[in-house]
């Protein structure tokens, strides 16, 4: 799957089968369901989930909590726009398989 296919899948009622919890979180975020996205990001405390968790708190406006999650996953806080960070996260996670 590539980013364009991932974006197109957002028109569906459920995320495609086989997505990691981190990608599911980004999918639900794109659907406008922050709470479901947050729930999926917390499903596994791996690096990917923590990075998406950081992005979601940044989007929420909770910079302190976002900073905590960026530190936990070993990433510098993003200086990209939220849309750019979302795309970067999706691209990176899709490339990881």
Rosetta constraint file for C-alpha pairs under 8 A:
AtomPair CA 1 CA 5 HARMONIC 6.01 0.50
AtomPair CA 1 CA 6 HARMONIC 6.63 0.50
AtomPair CA 1 CA 94 HARMONIC 6.87 0.50
AtomPair CA 2 CA 6 HARMONIC 6.14 0.50
AtomPair CA 2 CA 91 HARMONIC 7.42 0.50
AtomPair CA 2 CA 94 HARMONIC 6.72 0.50
AtomPair CA 3 CA 7 HARMONIC 6.02 0.50
AtomPair CA 3 CA 87 HARMONIC 7.68 0.50
AtomPair CA 3 CA 90 HARMONIC 6.79 0.50
AtomPair CA 3 CA 91 HARMONIC 6.13 0.50
AtomPair CA 3 CA 94 HARMONIC 7.63 0.50
AtomPair CA 4 CA 8 HARMONIC 6.14 0.50
AtomPair CA 5 CA 9 HARMONIC 6.21 0.50
AtomPair CA 6 CA 10 HARMONIC 6.93 0.50
AtomPair CA 6 CA 27 HARMONIC 7.92 0.50
AtomPair CA 9 CA 15 HARMONIC 6.89 0.50
AtomPair CA 9 CA 16 HARMONIC 6.99 0.50
AtomPair CA 10 CA 14 HARMONIC 7.89 0.50
AtomPair CA 10 CA 15 HARMONIC 7.10 0.50
AtomPair CA 10 CA 27 HARMONIC 6.57 0.50
AtomPair CA 10 CA 30 HARMONIC 7.03 0.50
AtomPair CA 10 CA 31 HARMONIC 6.38 0.50
AtomPair CA 15 CA 19 HARMONIC 7.49 0.50
AtomPair CA 15 CA 24 HARMONIC 6.47 0.50
AtomPair CA 15 CA 27 HARMONIC 6.61 0.50
AtomPair CA 15 CA 28 HARMONIC 7.78 0.50
AtomPair CA 19 CA 23 HARMONIC 5.78 0.50
AtomPair CA 19 CA 24 HARMONIC 5.94 0.50
AtomPair CA 20 CA 24 HARMONIC 6.12 0.50
AtomPair CA 21 CA 25 HARMONIC 6.09 0.50
AtomPair CA 21 CA 40 HARMONIC 5.40 0.50
AtomPair CA 21 CA 41 HARMONIC 6.19 0.50
AtomPair CA 21 CA 43 HARMONIC 6.55 0.50
AtomPair CA 21 CA 44 HARMONIC 7.14 0.50
AtomPair CA 21 CA 49 HARMONIC 7.05 0.50
AtomPair CA 22 CA 26 HARMONIC 6.46 0.50
AtomPair CA 22 CA 40 HARMONIC 6.62 0.50
AtomPair CA 22 CA 41 HARMONIC 5.33 0.50
AtomPair CA 22 CA 48 HARMONIC 5.98 0.50
AtomPair CA 22 CA 49 HARMONIC 4.93 0.50
AtomPair CA 22 CA 52 HARMONIC 6.27 0.50
AtomPair CA 22 CA 93 HARMONIC 7.92 0.50
AtomPair CA 23 CA 27 HARMONIC 6.06 0.50
AtomPair CA 23 CA 90 HARMONIC 6.67 0.50
AtomPair CA 23 CA 93 HARMONIC 6.93 0.50
AtomPair CA 24 CA 28 HARMONIC 6.19 0.50
AtomPair CA 24 CA 37 HARMONIC 7.09 0.50
AtomPair CA 24 CA 40 HARMONIC 6.48 0.50
AtomPair CA 24 CA 41 HARMONIC 7.93 0.50
AtomPair CA 25 CA 29 HARMONIC 6.10 0.50
AtomPair CA 25 CA 36 HARMONIC 7.09 0.50
AtomPair CA 25 CA 37 HARMONIC 3.95 0.50
AtomPair CA 25 CA 38 HARMONIC 6.47 0.50
AtomPair CA 25 CA 39 HARMONIC 7.51 0.50
AtomPair CA 25 CA 40 HARMONIC 4.98 0.50
AtomPair CA 25 CA 41 HARMONIC 5.39 0.50
AtomPair CA 25 CA 52 HARMONIC 7.37 0.50
AtomPair CA 26 CA 30 HARMONIC 6.19 0.50
AtomPair CA 26 CA 37 HARMONIC 6.36 0.50
AtomPair CA 26 CA 52 HARMONIC 7.28 0.50
AtomPair CA 26 CA 86 HARMONIC 7.19 0.50
AtomPair CA 26 CA 90 HARMONIC 7.18 0.50
AtomPair CA 27 CA 31 HARMONIC 6.45 0.50
AtomPair CA 27 CA 37 HARMONIC 7.43 0.50
AtomPair CA 28 CA 32 HARMONIC 6.41 0.50
AtomPair CA 28 CA 33 HARMONIC 5.40 0.50
AtomPair CA 28 CA 34 HARMONIC 6.88 0.50
AtomPair CA 28 CA 36 HARMONIC 6.29 0.50
AtomPair CA 28 CA 37 HARMONIC 4.95 0.50
AtomPair CA 29 CA 33 HARMONIC 5.36 0.50
AtomPair CA 29 CA 34 HARMONIC 5.25 0.50
AtomPair CA 29 CA 36 HARMONIC 7.70 0.50
AtomPair CA 29 CA 37 HARMONIC 5.26 0.50
AtomPair CA 33 CA 37 HARMONIC 6.20 0.50
AtomPair CA 34 CA 38 HARMONIC 5.98 0.50
AtomPair CA 34 CA 56 HARMONIC 7.49 0.50
AtomPair CA 35 CA 39 HARMONIC 6.16 0.50
AtomPair CA 36 CA 40 HARMONIC 6.30 0.50
AtomPair CA 37 CA 41 HARMONIC 6.18 0.50
AtomPair CA 37 CA 56 HARMONIC 7.87 0.50
AtomPair CA 38 CA 42 HARMONIC 6.26 0.50
AtomPair CA 38 CA 53 HARMONIC 6.57 0.50
AtomPair CA 38 CA 56 HARMONIC 6.80 0.50
AtomPair CA 39 CA 43 HARMONIC 6.39 0.50
AtomPair CA 40 CA 44 HARMONIC 7.89 0.50
AtomPair CA 41 CA 45 HARMONIC 7.98 0.50
AtomPair CA 41 CA 49 HARMONIC 4.82 0.50
AtomPair CA 41 CA 50 HARMONIC 6.89 0.50
AtomPair CA 41 CA 52 HARMONIC 6.11 0.50
AtomPair CA 41 CA 53 HARMONIC 5.41 0.50
AtomPair CA 42 CA 49 HARMONIC 6.42 0.50
AtomPair CA 42 CA 50 HARMONIC 7.42 0.50
AtomPair CA 42 CA 53 HARMONIC 6.92 0.50
AtomPair CA 43 CA 49 HARMONIC 7.52 0.50
AtomPair CA 44 CA 49 HARMONIC 6.03 0.50
AtomPair CA 45 CA 49 HARMONIC 5.72 0.50
AtomPair CA 45 CA 50 HARMONIC 5.98 0.50
AtomPair CA 46 CA 50 HARMONIC 6.17 0.50
AtomPair CA 46 CA 73 HARMONIC 7.89 0.50
AtomPair CA 47 CA 51 HARMONIC 6.10 0.50
AtomPair CA 47 CA 72 HARMONIC 7.94 0.50
AtomPair CA 47 CA 73 HARMONIC 5.01 0.50
AtomPair CA 47 CA 74 HARMONIC 7.98 0.50
AtomPair CA 48 CA 52 HARMONIC 6.26 0.50
AtomPair CA 48 CA 73 HARMONIC 7.60 0.50
AtomPair CA 48 CA 93 HARMONIC 7.57 0.50
AtomPair CA 49 CA 53 HARMONIC 5.96 0.50
AtomPair CA 50 CA 54 HARMONIC 6.15 0.50
AtomPair CA 50 CA 69 HARMONIC 5.77 0.50
AtomPair CA 50 CA 70 HARMONIC 7.20 0.50
AtomPair CA 50 CA 72 HARMONIC 6.88 0.50
AtomPair CA 50 CA 73 HARMONIC 5.59 0.50
AtomPair CA 51 CA 55 HARMONIC 6.38 0.50
AtomPair CA 51 CA 69 HARMONIC 6.62 0.50
AtomPair CA 51 CA 70 HARMONIC 6.07 0.50
AtomPair CA 51 CA 73 HARMONIC 5.82 0.50
AtomPair CA 51 CA 75 HARMONIC 7.43 0.50
AtomPair CA 52 CA 56 HARMONIC 6.16 0.50
AtomPair CA 52 CA 89 HARMONIC 7.44 0.50
AtomPair CA 53 CA 57 HARMONIC 6.37 0.50
AtomPair CA 53 CA 66 HARMONIC 7.40 0.50
AtomPair CA 53 CA 69 HARMONIC 6.50 0.50
AtomPair CA 54 CA 58 HARMONIC 6.17 0.50
AtomPair CA 54 CA 65 HARMONIC 7.31 0.50
AtomPair CA 54 CA 66 HARMONIC 4.34 0.50
AtomPair CA 54 CA 67 HARMONIC 6.84 0.50
AtomPair CA 54 CA 68 HARMONIC 7.50 0.50
AtomPair CA 54 CA 69 HARMONIC 4.72 0.50
AtomPair CA 54 CA 70 HARMONIC 5.40 0.50
AtomPair CA 55 CA 59 HARMONIC 6.12 0.50
AtomPair CA 55 CA 66 HARMONIC 6.63 0.50
AtomPair CA 55 CA 82 HARMONIC 7.79 0.50
AtomPair CA 55 CA 85 HARMONIC 7.56 0.50
AtomPair CA 55 CA 86 HARMONIC 7.73 0.50
AtomPair CA 56 CA 60 HARMONIC 6.11 0.50
AtomPair CA 56 CA 66 HARMONIC 7.50 0.50
AtomPair CA 57 CA 61 HARMONIC 6.22 0.50
AtomPair CA 57 CA 62 HARMONIC 5.26 0.50
AtomPair CA 57 CA 63 HARMONIC 6.73 0.50
AtomPair CA 57 CA 65 HARMONIC 6.24 0.50
AtomPair CA 57 CA 66 HARMONIC 4.83 0.50
AtomPair CA 58 CA 62 HARMONIC 5.65 0.50
AtomPair CA 58 CA 63 HARMONIC 5.45 0.50
AtomPair CA 58 CA 65 HARMONIC 7.84 0.50
AtomPair CA 58 CA 66 HARMONIC 5.18 0.50
AtomPair CA 59 CA 82 HARMONIC 6.70 0.50
AtomPair CA 62 CA 66 HARMONIC 6.14 0.50
AtomPair CA 63 CA 67 HARMONIC 5.93 0.50
AtomPair CA 64 CA 68 HARMONIC 6.41 0.50
AtomPair CA 65 CA 69 HARMONIC 6.49 0.50
AtomPair CA 66 CA 70 HARMONIC 6.15 0.50
AtomPair CA 66 CA 77 HARMONIC 7.83 0.50
AtomPair CA 67 CA 71 HARMONIC 6.15 0.50
AtomPair CA 67 CA 77 HARMONIC 6.43 0.50
AtomPair CA 68 CA 72 HARMONIC 6.26 0.50
AtomPair CA 69 CA 73 HARMONIC 6.26 0.50
AtomPair CA 70 CA 74 HARMONIC 6.11 0.50
AtomPair CA 70 CA 75 HARMONIC 5.11 0.50
AtomPair CA 70 CA 76 HARMONIC 6.12 0.50
AtomPair CA 70 CA 77 HARMONIC 5.84 0.50
AtomPair CA 71 CA 75 HARMONIC 6.04 0.50
AtomPair CA 71 CA 76 HARMONIC 7.05 0.50
AtomPair CA 78 CA 85 HARMONIC 7.04 0.50
AtomPair CA 80 CA 84 HARMONIC 5.70 0.50
AtomPair CA 80 CA 85 HARMONIC 5.67 0.50
AtomPair CA 81 CA 85 HARMONIC 6.13 0.50
AtomPair CA 82 CA 86 HARMONIC 6.06 0.50
AtomPair CA 83 CA 87 HARMONIC 6.24 0.50
AtomPair CA 84 CA 88 HARMONIC 6.11 0.50
AtomPair CA 85 CA 89 HARMONIC 6.07 0.50
AtomPair CA 86 CA 90 HARMONIC 6.17 0.50
AtomPair CA 87 CA 91 HARMONIC 6.01 0.50
AtomPair CA 88 CA 92 HARMONIC 6.07 0.50
AtomPair CA 89 CA 93 HARMONIC 6.07 0.50
AtomPair CA 90 CA 94 HARMONIC 6.00 0.50
AtomPair CA 91 CA 95 HARMONIC 6.17 0.50
AtomPair CA 92 CA 96 HARMONIC 6.34 0.50
AtomPair CA 93 CA 97 HARMONIC 6.56 0.50
